[in-house]
Amino acid sequence: MAMLELFATCIIGPMFTTKYLPSAPSEYSHTSKTTTQNINRKIYFSLPIILWMLGIFTTISAVNNFLLHLHSYLKYLDISPARADLWFSLHGLFDALSRLLIPLLIHLYPINIMYLFLICVFTGFIFLIIIFGLLYTSINALAVLPIILFSFTSVVTASLQYTVSTQLFEKDQIEHGYVYHVIITSLGLIIGPVVGGLVIDITGTYKSIILTSIVFLFISFTIYHLVLP
């Protein structure tokens, strides 16, 4: 599915940007080719944009690596399939609720959207450490709580991309920015679990799954901290 999403985004996405819309204001069509190339080069390949996209990539890689391998990890720890399915269902429920509550939270307590990415990575980092600790204790049933709350990290990263594009890109380049976000997200969906699987093959243990995601999130946090003022 991620490969299909990436293909569709690369091929179809640019067709729906302002640049290609027939009803686009005439000011876009009168911009010289040289000026457009200079603007694009400045916006698309500036260091903050590159770093931000790397942050998105590593965050999605961490999230998808953890979630895709979690069921096998729980089975490896002799946790019953019924309990594992229940944990996943609760995670999905909180994911849906978070998508509804985050806009309300932002409305009630205005905050720079970009700082939510820093917060979600930090909390995800903490939740993964707690999960890793609880799964190897006699009270491993409590691991369901941080697993549920970890969905906050994936929700912020996946659902606020267009909003962030409006802050990172010029007004007439927002659609391009959103396409870039979706492409980077798709790459994270593909590459994150592959890296996690390779680490499992090398180490021979599922313990590396959470540790790999923790490393990804640490990189994300460092990158976001560099980009944000």
C-alpha positions as CSV (number, residue, x, y, z in Angstrom):
1,M,0.0,0.0,0.0
2,A,2.8,2.4,0.8
3,M,4.4,1.8,-2.6
4,L,1.1,2.5,-4.3
5,E,0.7,5.6,-2.3
6,L,4.2,6.8,-3.1
7,F,3.6,6.1,-6.8
8,A,0.3,7.9,-6.9
9,T,1.7,10.9,-5.0
10,C,4.7,11.3,-7.3
11,I,2.6,11.0,-10.5
12,I,-0.7,12.5,-9.7
13,G,0.2,14.9,-6.9
14,P,1.8,17.7,-9.0
15,M,-1.2,17.7,-11.3
16,F,-3.3,19.2,-8.4
17,T,-0.9,21.9,-7.3
18,T,-1.7,25.5,-8.0
19,K,1.0,25.6,-10.7
20,Y,-1.1,23.2,-12.9
21,L,-4.6,24.4,-12.1
22,P,-6.4,26.0,-15.1
23,S,-8.1,28.5,-12.8
24,A,-4.8,29.6,-11.2
25,P,-4.3,33.4,-11.0
26,S,-2.5,34.8,-14.0
27,E,0.5,36.0,-11.8
28,Y,1.8,32.5,-11.8
29,S,1.9,32.2,-15.6
30,H,3.8,35.5,-16.0
31,T,6.6,34.5,-13.6
32,S,9.8,34.1,-15.6
33,K,11.3,30.6,-15.8
34,T,14.6,31.8,-14.2
35,T,12.8,33.5,-11.3
36,T,10.7,30.4,-10.7
37,Q,13.7,28.1,-10.7
38,N,15.5,30.3,-8.2
39,I,12.4,30.4,-5.9
40,N,12.0,26.7,-6.1
41,R,15.6,26.1,-5.3
42,K,15.5,28.4,-2.4
43,I,12.3,27.0,-0.9
44,Y,12.6,23.3,-1.7
45,F,16.3,22.7,-0.9
46,S,17.0,25.1,1.9
47,L,18.7,23.4,4.9
48,P,15.7,23.9,7.3
49,I,13.3,22.2,4.8
50,I,15.8,19.3,4.3
51,L,16.2,18.8,8.0
52,W,12.5,19.0,8.6
53,M,11.8,16.3,6.0
54,L,14.5,14.1,7.6
55,G,12.7,14.6,10.9
56,I,9.4,13.5,9.4
57,F,11.1,10.5,7.8
58,T,12.7,9.2,11.0
59,T,9.6,9.8,13.0
60,I,7.4,7.8,10.6
61,S,10.1,5.1,10.4
62,A,10.1,4.8,14.2
63,V,6.3,4.6,14.4
64,N,5.8,2.1,11.6
65,N,8.7,-0.1,12.6
66,F,7.3,-0.4,16.1
67,L,3.6,-1.0,15.1
68,L,4.3,-3.4,12.2
69,H,6.5,-5.7,14.3
70,L,4.6,-5.2,17.6
71,H,2.3,-8.2,17.2
72,S,5.2,-10.6,16.4
73,Y,7.1,-9.1,19.4
74,L,4.2,-9.7,21.8
75,K,3.9,-13.3,20.5
76,Y,7.7,-13.7,21.0
77,L,7.0,-12.7,24.7
78,D,4.3,-15.4,25.0
79,I,1.5,-12.8,25.3
80,S,-1.8,-14.3,24.1
81,P,-3.1,-13.3,20.6
82,A,-6.4,-12.2,22.1
83,R,-4.6,-9.8,24.5
84,A,-2.4,-8.5,21.6
85,D,-5.4,-7.9,19.4
86,L,-7.1,-6.0,22.3
87,W,-4.1,-3.8,22.7
88,F,-4.0,-3.0,19.0
89,S,-7.8,-2.2,19.0
90,L,-7.3,0.2,22.0
91,H,-4.4,1.8,20.2
92,G,-6.5,2.3,17.1
93,L,-9.4,3.8,19.2
94,F,-7.1,6.3,20.9
95,D,-5.6,7.1,17.5
96,A,-9.0,8.0,16.1
97,L,-9.9,10.0,19.3
98,S,-6.6,11.9,19.1
99,R,-7.4,13.0,15.5
100,L,-10.6,14.6,16.8
101,L,-9.2,16.1,20.0
102,I,-5.9,17.6,18.7
103,P,-7.7,20.4,16.6
104,L,-9.9,21.2,19.7
105,L,-6.8,21.4,21.9
106,I,-5.1,23.7,19.5
107,H,-8.2,25.9,19.3
108,L,-8.5,26.1,23.1
109,Y,-4.7,26.5,23.7
110,P,-3.1,28.1,20.7
111,I,0.4,26.7,20.1
112,N,2.8,26.7,17.1
113,I,1.9,23.5,15.3
114,M,5.5,22.7,14.6
115,Y,6.3,22.4,18.3
116,L,3.7,19.6,18.5
117,F,6.1,17.5,16.4
118,L,8.9,18.1,19.0
119,I,6.5,17.2,21.8
120,C,5.1,14.1,20.1
121,V,8.6,12.7,19.4
122,F,9.7,13.4,23.0
123,T,6.6,11.7,24.4
124,G,6.9,8.8,22.0
125,F,10.6,8.3,23.1
126,I,9.5,8.1,26.7
127,F,6.6,5.8,26.0
128,L,8.8,3.4,24.1
129,I,11.3,3.2,27.0
130,I,8.4,2.5,29.4
131,I,7.0,-0.2,27.1
132,F,10.4,-1.8,26.8
133,G,10.7,-1.9,30.6
134,L,7.2,-3.1,31.4
135,L,7.1,-6.0,28.9
136,Y,9.9,-7.7,30.8
137,T,8.2,-7.5,34.2
138,S,5.5,-9.5,35.9
139,I,3.1,-6.5,35.4
140,N,3.5,-6.5,31.6
141,A,-0.3,-6.0,31.2
142,L,0.3,-2.4,32.1
143,A,2.3,-2.0,28.9
144,V,-1.0,-1.4,27.1
145,L,-1.2,2.1,28.5
146,P,2.0,3.5,26.9
147,I,1.2,1.5,23.8
148,I,-2.2,3.3,23.5
149,L,-0.6,6.7,24.3
150,F,2.1,6.1,21.7
151,S,-0.5,6.7,19.0
152,F,-0.2,10.5,19.8
153,T,3.2,10.4,18.0
154,S,1.8,8.9,14.8
155,V,-1.3,11.1,14.8
156,V,0.6,14.3,15.0
157,T,3.1,13.3,12.3
158,A,0.5,11.9,9.9
159,S,-2.5,14.3,10.4
160,L,-0.8,17.8,10.6
161,Q,1.4,17.6,7.5
162,Y,-0.7,20.0,5.4
163,T,-0.9,22.5,8.3
164,V,2.9,22.5,8.7
165,S,3.3,22.9,4.9
166,T,1.4,26.3,5.2
167,Q,4.1,27.5,7.6
168,L,7.1,26.1,5.9
169,F,6.3,27.0,2.3
170,E,5.3,30.2,0.5
171,K,1.6,30.7,-0.1
172,D,1.8,29.6,-3.8
173,Q,4.0,26.6,-2.9
174,I,1.9,25.0,-0.2
175,E,0.5,22.2,-2.4
176,H,4.1,21.3,-3.4
177,G,5.1,21.2,0.3
178,Y,2.2,18.9,1.1
179,V,3.2,16.6,-1.7
180,Y,6.8,16.5,-0.3
181,H,5.5,15.6,3.1
182,V,3.4,12.8,1.8
183,I,6.3,11.4,-0.2
184,I,8.6,11.5,2.8
185,T,6.0,9.9,4.9
186,S,5.5,7.1,2.4
187,L,9.3,6.5,2.3
188,G,9.2,6.2,6.1
189,L,6.4,3.7,6.0
190,I,8.5,1.5,3.6
191,I,12.0,1.9,5.0
192,G,11.3,1.9,8.7
193,P,10.0,-1.7,9.0
194,V,12.7,-2.9,6.6
195,V,15.5,-1.4,8.8
196,G,13.8,-3.0,11.8
197,G,13.6,-6.3,10.1
198,L,17.3,-6.2,9.2
199,V,18.2,-5.4,12.7
200,I,16.2,-8.4,13.9
201,D,18.0,-10.6,11.4
202,I,21.4,-9.3,12.6
203,T,20.7,-9.5,16.4
204,G,18.4,-12.6,16.3
205,T,16.1,-11.1,18.9
206,Y,12.9,-9.0,18.9
207,K,14.3,-6.8,21.6
208,S,15.9,-4.7,18.9
209,I,12.5,-3.6,17.6
210,I,11.8,-1.0,20.3
211,L,15.5,0.0,20.5
212,T,15.5,0.7,16.8
213,S,12.5,2.9,17.1
214,I,14.0,4.7,20.0
215,V,17.1,5.5,17.9
216,F,14.9,6.8,15.1
217,L,13.0,9.0,17.5
218,F,16.2,10.3,19.1
219,I,17.4,11.4,15.7
220,S,14.0,13.0,15.0
221,F,14.1,14.9,18.3
222,T,17.6,16.2,17.5
223,I,16.6,17.3,14.1
224,Y,13.5,19.1,15.2
225,H,15.4,20.8,17.9
226,L,17.9,22.1,15.3
227,V,15.1,23.4,13.0
228,L,12.8,25.0,15.5
229,P,13.7,28.4,16.9
